[in-house]
Amino acid sequence: MLRALSLTAASLVAVACTPSTSNAEVSTGSKPFAVTEIATFNEPWAMTFLPEFNQALVTEKGGKLMLWESEGPVVEVKGVPKVAYGGQGGLGDVVLHPDFANNRTIYISYAEAGEGGYGAAVASAKLDSENGEPTLKDIKVIWRQVPKVEGRGHYGHRLAFSPDGKYLFIASGERQKFDPAQDMNSNLGKVLRIFPDGGIPKDNPFYDASNPVKSQIWSLGHRNPLGLTFDDKGQLWNQEMGPRHGDELNLVKRGANYGYPKVSNGNHYDGRDIPDHKPGDGFEAPKAFWDPAISPGGLMYYNGDLFPAWKGSLFLGGLGGEVLVRVKVNGDTVEKADHWPMDARIREVEQSPDGAVWVLEDGEKGRLLKLTPKK
């Protein structure tokens, strides 16, 4: 049974600024949507809808992939690879192959243990439901973070297919090691571009047949990218947690360097200064940043009809900020629009085929919520 929720709108003002503009307030008024609780999961991390609208895959950080159906129970998908659960690590993103309806292929990201410590991996698999028990088969690891390092933070491992379906983009965190984000012999702190089978396109900006890791790189200088999506114009966007404040929304460009840890609009947690982005510094500045931080989780581009005023907007979840944020896209620039308190850490934001907005709360009893227009 679906249970309608009444969420109280708190008085919360967000600082909205870009490197070229001064601080400005954004709307934090009453929510223009009704919230319905759909299901509860154990540390949910990501979700994606299947072509059948009444089904969705939801990852749980501890290592379970769950199949939700609107008219049935939530069922565990068998055959998920073993994950290195701990800290920020575990089962991560899940996306469908662009031709999923025919090939039943999905992609998952997860943390794994190995020589040197831990790192993220991406695997493809077939979702087989023929015997009534959903199972992953033909699992193939197509990408890994290089190198594996000690610690269990900043895996990133968000996934997005290009609109033409030819390329898989991977957001890779710098694993709280700072310098790898600028190291071209490491794929940490980067956005990567590969083929769906794990091959490397020769037209990547740093392609070098003798250096496969460098050849994967599409952009560099990223910290902890926890959202990756394309807009209707084919532009790639990512959001990432800044150090202490300075959370970023970036337009990800071919071959661009986003500066971390050399520049940031935040500072180190120990109080050490990081130079701010400045014109002419050689680095790509964010299109928007947040100070104080919202700790963004999840990123979705809205192009549905259910909320006409939201078309052409990016949605970010807020973990530490416990908010849902809407940012309007204007070509290659953005304008902060809405900042709604949600009274819970928001890990994921998705759009269903009917144009509703769905969010996943973080934590042991994270709820799956459906947002629809108020009547």
Backbone torsions as a table, in degrees:
resi	resn	phi	psi	omega
1	MET	NA	138.5	178.3
2	LEU	-86.7	136.6	-176.0
3	ARG	-119.2	118.0	179.4
4	ALA	-71.6	138.3	-178.9
5	LEU	-111.6	147.5	173.8
6	SER	-113.4	107.7	-178.6
7	LEU	-100.9	132.0	-179.7
8	THR	-82.2	126.6	179.7
9	ALA	-80.4	116.7	177.9
10	ALA	-82.9	160.5	176.1
11	SER	-85.7	106.3	-175.5
12	LEU	-138.9	126.9	-179.2
13	VAL	-111.6	128.9	179.3
14	ALA	-100.3	144.5	173.1
15	VAL	-85.5	122.0	-177.8
16	ALA	-118.3	119.8	-178.0
17	CYS	-154.9	156.7	172.3
18	THR	-126.2	165.9	-178.6
19	PRO	-58.2	-16.9	-175.8
20	SER	-109.7	1.1	-178.0
21	THR	-132.0	163.6	178.6
22	SER	-85.1	172.3	179.7
23	ASN	-62.9	145.3	178.2
24	ALA	-149.5	144.0	178.6
25	GLU	-79.1	153.0	175.2
26	VAL	-122.2	165.6	-176.2
27	SER	-62.5	131.2	172.8
28	THR	-130.4	28.9	-175.9
29	GLY	-74.4	-165.6	-177.7
30	SER	-62.5	148.2	-176.1
31	LYS	-73.2	131.6	178.9
32	PRO	-86.7	23.3	-177.1
33	PHE	-139.7	152.4	170.8
34	ALA	-92.7	147.6	-176.5
35	VAL	-117.3	125.0	179.0
36	THR	-119.6	127.5	176.5
37	GLU	-78.5	127.6	-175.6
38	ILE	-103.9	-46.8	-176.0
39	ALA	-161.1	172.3	177.8
40	THR	-128.6	139.3	-178.4
41	PHE	-130.2	164.2	179.3
42	ASN	-96.9	104.9	-177.8
43	GLU	52.9	56.8	177.7
44	PRO	-64.8	148.2	-175.7
45	TRP	-126.0	-37.9	-177.4
46	ALA	-154.2	163.9	177.5
47	MET	-152.7	159.3	173.5
48	THR	-153.0	141.8	179.3
49	PHE	-84.2	142.6	172.6
50	LEU	-83.9	163.9	-179.3
51	PRO	-54.3	-32.8	172.5
52	GLU	-76.7	113.8	-171.5
53	PHE	-56.1	-29.6	-174.5
54	ASN	-82.3	15.2	178.9
55	GLN	-133.7	146.2	175.7
56	ALA	-150.5	149.4	172.7
57	LEU	-97.7	134.6	179.4
58	VAL	-128.5	127.9	176.0
59	THR	-90.8	142.5	171.2
60	GLU	-112.4	133.4	-172.4
61	LYS	-54.7	-32.8	-178.5
62	GLY	-67.3	-12.2	175.5
63	GLY	124.1	9.1	179.7
64	LYS	-105.2	139.1	172.3
65	LEU	-107.1	122.1	-174.6
66	MET	-111.5	142.2	175.6
67	LEU	-106.7	114.2	178.3
68	TRP	-95.6	137.3	173.8
69	GLU	-130.0	139.0	-175.6
70	SER	-67.6	-27.0	-177.0
71	GLU	-110.3	16.7	-178.4
72	GLY	-151.8	-178.5	-179.8
73	PRO	-74.1	160.5	172.3
74	VAL	-77.3	128.2	-173.5
75	VAL	-118.7	139.6	176.6
76	GLU	-79.0	134.4	175.0
77	VAL	-85.8	126.1	-177.5
78	LYS	-82.9	162.4	172.3
79	GLY	88.0	11.1	179.0
80	VAL	-69.3	135.5	177.6
81	PRO	-59.3	154.2	176.5
82	LYS	-64.5	133.2	-179.6
83	VAL	-111.7	154.1	175.5
84	ALA	-91.3	91.2	-176.6
85	TYR	-84.5	128.1	177.8
86	GLY	157.5	145.8	-176.7
87	GLY	60.8	-127.6	176.7
88	GLN	-91.6	3.7	-173.8
89	GLY	-95.3	154.5	178.0
90	GLY	156.4	-154.2	175.4
91	LEU	-74.7	133.8	-172.2
92	GLY	-113.6	-111.2	-171.4
93	ASP	-83.8	162.3	172.7
94	VAL	-145.2	128.8	176.6
95	VAL	-137.8	159.6	178.6
96	LEU	-94.8	145.0	167.7
97	HIS	-60.8	143.5	-179.4
98	PRO	-55.9	-25.7	178.3
99	ASP	-106.9	34.7	-176.2
100	PHE	-55.7	-37.9	-177.1
101	ALA	-56.9	-28.0	-179.2
102	ASN	-101.8	-37.7	-174.2
103	ASN	-105.4	-7.8	177.0
104	ARG	56.8	28.1	-177.3
105	THR	-93.6	134.0	173.6
106	ILE	-123.4	166.9	176.9
107	TYR	-128.1	134.5	177.2
108	ILE	-127.1	150.5	173.2
109	SER	-117.7	151.0	-177.4
110	TYR	-164.0	161.0	175.6
111	ALA	-87.7	139.5	177.9
112	GLU	-134.7	154.8	176.2
113	ALA	-93.1	154.4	178.6
114	GLY	-177.5	-170.8	-178.8
115	GLU	-60.4	124.0	-179.9
116	GLY	99.2	-15.2	-179.9
117	GLY	138.1	-116.1	-174.1
118	TYR	-135.8	157.9	176.4
119	GLY	-166.6	163.2	177.8
120	ALA	-82.6	152.2	174.4
121	ALA	-136.1	156.5	175.2
122	VAL	-125.9	132.5	-179.8
123	ALA	-129.6	147.6	170.5
124	SER	-100.3	154.9	-179.8
125	ALA	-161.8	157.7	174.6
126	LYS	-93.5	132.4	175.4
127	LEU	-91.5	105.8	-175.6
128	ASP	-104.9	121.1	179.2
129	SER	-124.2	18.0	-173.2
130	GLU	-62.6	-35.1	-177.1
131	ASN	-94.7	14.8	178.4
132	GLY	83.2	-5.2	177.7
133	GLU	-120.2	106.8	-177.3
134	PRO	-61.2	131.7	-175.1
135	THR	-143.3	142.7	172.4
136	LEU	-88.0	130.4	179.1
137	LYS	-130.5	164.1	178.5
138	ASP	54.3	46.2	-178.5
139	ILE	-71.2	132.0	179.9
140	LYS	-137.8	120.8	175.2
141	VAL	-75.5	121.9	-176.1
142	ILE	-109.6	-9.5	-177.6
143	TRP	-159.9	146.7	175.3
144	ARG	-141.5	149.5	170.1
145	GLN	-68.6	138.2	179.9
146	VAL	-131.5	123.0	-0.3
147	PRO	-90.7	168.3	167.0
148	LYS	-73.5	143.6	-176.1
149	VAL	-137.2	165.2	175.9
150	GLU	-72.1	156.7	-179.2
151	GLY	96.9	159.9	-174.9
152	ARG	-130.2	40.3	179.1
153	GLY	-122.5	161.5	170.2
154	HIS	55.7	52.2	173.6
155	TYR	-75.3	-33.6	-176.3
156	GLY	73.8	-87.9	178.7
157	HIS	38.1	46.6	168.8
158	ARG	-89.0	150.1	-173.3
159	LEU	-126.3	146.7	174.7
160	ALA	-156.0	133.4	173.8
161	PHE	-87.6	143.8	174.3
162	SER	-64.7	152.8	-177.2
163	PRO	-56.1	-30.3	178.8
164	ASP	-83.0	-3.3	176.9
165	GLY	76.6	5.2	-174.7
166	LYS	-84.4	-26.2	-171.0
167	TYR	-130.1	145.9	172.5
168	LEU	-107.7	124.8	177.2
169	PHE	-101.3	139.0	-177.7
170	ILE	-126.9	126.8	174.4
171	ALA	-93.1	119.6	-173.9
172	SER	-116.0	121.8	179.5
173	GLY	-74.5	161.1	-177.6
174	GLU	-88.6	8.7	170.6
175	ARG	61.1	27.9	179.1
176	GLN	61.4	29.3	-179.1
177	LYS	-112.4	1.9	173.1
178	PHE	63.8	-81.3	-168.5
179	ASP	-59.8	-31.7	180.0
180	PRO	-57.3	-21.6	179.6
181	ALA	-62.4	-22.3	179.2
182	GLN	-108.6	2.0	-176.7
183	ASP	-91.6	116.2	-176.5
184	MET	-76.7	-5.2	174.9
185	ASN	-98.2	9.7	177.1
186	SER	-129.8	146.2	174.5
187	ASN	-101.8	19.2	173.4
188	LEU	-82.4	142.6	179.5
189	GLY	70.3	33.9	-175.5
190	LYS	-134.2	164.2	160.1
191	VAL	-106.1	128.8	-175.4
192	LEU	-110.9	151.9	177.8
193	ARG	-129.0	117.9	-179.8
194	ILE	-134.5	171.3	172.1
195	PHE	-80.2	160.1	-179.7
196	PRO	-59.0	-21.7	178.2
197	ASP	-93.2	4.0	179.7
198	GLY	97.5	-8.1	177.4
199	GLY	-67.4	163.7	-175.6
200	ILE	-111.6	123.0	178.0
201	PRO	-65.3	134.4	-178.2
202	LYS	-73.4	-13.1	178.0
203	ASP	-94.9	12.6	170.7
204	ASN	-61.6	150.0	-170.2
205	PRO	-65.1	-24.5	-177.5
206	PHE	-119.3	28.7	-175.8
207	TYR	-59.4	131.7	179.4
208	ASP	-147.8	110.1	-175.1
209	ALA	-56.6	-25.3	-178.9
210	SER	-88.3	-4.8	-176.1
211	ASN	-137.7	85.2	-175.7
212	PRO	-63.2	-30.9	179.5
213	VAL	-67.6	-49.0	177.1
214	LYS	-59.6	-35.4	-176.1
215	SER	-66.0	-23.9	179.8
216	GLN	-73.0	-23.0	-165.3
217	ILE	-69.6	129.3	173.5
218	TRP	-102.6	-41.0	175.8
219	SER	-150.2	163.3	-175.0
220	LEU	-139.8	177.0	178.9
221	GLY	78.8	30.3	178.2
222	HIS	-100.4	156.6	-178.1
223	ARG	-102.8	-80.7	-178.3
224	ASN	-133.3	77.7	-175.5
225	PRO	-75.7	116.0	-176.8
226	LEU	-116.4	19.2	174.9
227	GLY	-157.8	140.8	-176.9
228	LEU	-153.5	124.7	-178.6
229	THR	-159.3	157.2	175.1
230	PHE	-102.9	148.3	173.0
231	ASP	-97.1	-177.1	-175.9
232	ASP	-68.6	-16.6	178.0
233	LYS	-93.4	4.3	-179.7
234	GLY	81.6	12.8	177.4
235	GLN	-83.1	138.5	-179.8
236	LEU	-95.6	130.3	179.8
237	TRP	-120.4	145.2	170.3
238	ASN	-136.8	152.9	169.7
239	GLN	-120.1	151.1	-179.5
240	GLU	-150.1	148.7	176.4
241	MET	-71.1	129.9	172.4
242	GLY	-75.4	-179.2	176.3
243	PRO	-69.4	-101.9	171.6
244	ARG	-98.3	99.3	-171.2
245	HIS	73.2	-173.6	-179.7
246	GLY	75.4	28.6	174.4
247	ASP	-58.9	142.9	-168.9
248	GLU	-121.4	147.3	164.2
249	LEU	-118.3	118.6	-173.6
250	ASN	-118.3	141.6	165.2
251	LEU	-88.6	110.6	-171.2
252	VAL	-82.9	116.0	-176.3
253	LYS	-110.0	150.7	178.8
254	ARG	-56.0	122.3	174.0
255	GLY	74.9	4.8	-175.2
256	ALA	-80.3	152.1	178.5
257	ASN	-113.6	118.6	-174.8
258	TYR	-92.4	3.9	160.9
259	GLY	96.3	-23.4	-175.6
260	TYR	-68.6	139.0	1.3
261	PRO	-94.4	14.1	-177.2
262	LYS	-73.0	-35.8	177.5
263	VAL	-137.1	152.3	177.5
264	SER	-172.5	153.1	174.5
265	ASN	-88.3	11.9	170.9
266	GLY	-120.0	-174.2	178.7
267	ASN	-127.5	166.0	176.7
268	HIS	-65.6	153.0	-179.0
269	TYR	-64.8	-24.1	178.0
270	ASP	-84.5	6.4	176.1
271	GLY	96.4	-10.8	179.2
272	ARG	-65.1	141.9	-178.0
273	ASP	-77.0	144.7	167.7
274	ILE	-118.5	128.7	179.6
275	PRO	-55.7	139.1	177.1
276	ASP	-70.7	157.6	169.3
277	HIS	-60.9	135.2	177.7
278	LYS	-138.0	147.0	176.8
279	PRO	-55.8	134.8	176.7
280	GLY	83.7	7.4	-179.0
281	ASP	-83.2	-1.6	178.1
282	GLY	88.0	0.3	-178.8
283	PHE	-116.8	153.6	179.0
284	GLU	-82.9	120.3	-178.7
285	ALA	-82.0	152.1	176.7
286	PRO	-65.5	154.0	175.9
287	LYS	-77.5	-23.4	173.2
288	ALA	-155.7	151.9	173.9
289	PHE	-144.1	163.8	-175.6
290	TRP	-124.1	123.5	175.2
291	ASP	-147.0	102.7	14.5
292	PRO	-72.6	162.3	-173.6
293	ALA	-72.1	154.3	170.0
294	ILE	-111.6	-9.8	-176.6
295	SER	54.8	70.0	-171.3
296	PRO	-66.3	141.0	175.1
297	GLY	-137.4	123.8	-178.8
298	GLY	81.1	149.8	178.9
299	LEU	-152.1	130.8	-177.5
300	MET	-139.4	138.5	173.8
301	TYR	-100.2	126.6	-175.5
302	TYR	-97.1	125.6	175.8
303	ASN	-135.7	25.2	-177.8
304	GLY	-85.4	177.6	-177.8
305	ASP	-105.7	-12.1	-175.0
306	LEU	-68.0	-34.3	175.9
307	PHE	-119.4	82.2	-174.8
308	PRO	-55.9	-35.2	-177.1
309	ALA	-70.1	-15.4	-177.8
310	TRP	-95.0	-4.8	-178.6
311	LYS	-57.3	137.8	-179.9
312	GLY	78.6	27.4	-179.6
313	SER	-118.6	151.1	170.0
314	LEU	-99.6	140.8	176.8
315	PHE	-117.1	132.1	176.9
316	LEU	-119.9	136.8	168.6
317	GLY	-83.6	154.1	176.6
318	GLY	-117.9	122.0	178.9
319	LEU	-80.9	-75.4	177.9
320	GLY	-60.3	-33.9	-178.6
321	GLY	-77.4	-16.9	-178.5
322	GLU	51.1	51.6	-174.8
323	VAL	-137.4	164.5	166.5
324	LEU	-117.5	126.1	-172.9
325	VAL	-116.8	133.8	173.8
326	ARG	-112.0	132.3	178.6
327	VAL	-126.3	124.4	-178.8
328	LYS	-83.1	132.4	179.1
329	VAL	-94.4	126.5	176.4
330	ASN	-121.5	87.0	-176.3
331	GLY	67.3	-116.0	178.7
332	ASP	-106.8	18.4	174.2
333	THR	-124.4	168.7	-179.3
334	VAL	-134.1	161.6	177.4
335	GLU	-136.6	121.8	177.9
336	LYS	-66.8	135.4	-171.8
337	ALA	-121.1	-55.3	-175.2
338	ASP	-136.4	153.1	-174.4
339	HIS	-149.1	92.0	-171.3
340	TRP	-101.8	122.7	173.0
341	PRO	-63.6	136.1	-178.4
342	MET	-119.4	-3.2	177.0
343	ASP	59.0	27.0	176.9
344	ALA	-165.8	154.8	176.1
345	ARG	-70.4	124.5	-178.1
346	ILE	-101.5	115.1	-175.4
347	ARG	-91.6	-34.5	-170.5
348	GLU	-144.3	146.5	175.5
349	VAL	-132.6	131.1	179.5
350	GLU	-140.3	159.5	174.6
351	GLN	-112.8	131.9	176.4
352	SER	-88.1	164.2	-177.1
353	PRO	-57.4	-24.8	179.9
354	ASP	-87.6	2.9	176.3
355	GLY	92.9	1.0	174.5
356	ALA	-72.1	155.1	175.9
357	VAL	-103.3	132.1	-179.4
358	TRP	-118.8	138.8	178.1
359	VAL	-129.6	148.2	173.8
360	LEU	-111.1	126.9	172.4
361	GLU	-78.7	151.4	178.3
362	ASP	-84.2	156.9	169.7
363	GLY	109.4	179.2	-172.3
364	GLU	-64.6	-30.1	177.6
365	LYS	-122.9	49.2	-178.2
366	GLY	-68.4	127.2	-177.6
367	ARG	-91.0	146.8	168.5
368	LEU	-93.9	119.2	-175.6
369	LEU	-116.7	140.2	176.4
370	LYS	-109.9	128.0	-179.8
371	LEU	-106.6	125.5	178.6
372	THR	-133.4	160.8	-178.6
373	PRO	-61.0	143.2	175.4
374	LYS	-67.6	142.3	179.2
375	LYS	-91.5	NA	NA
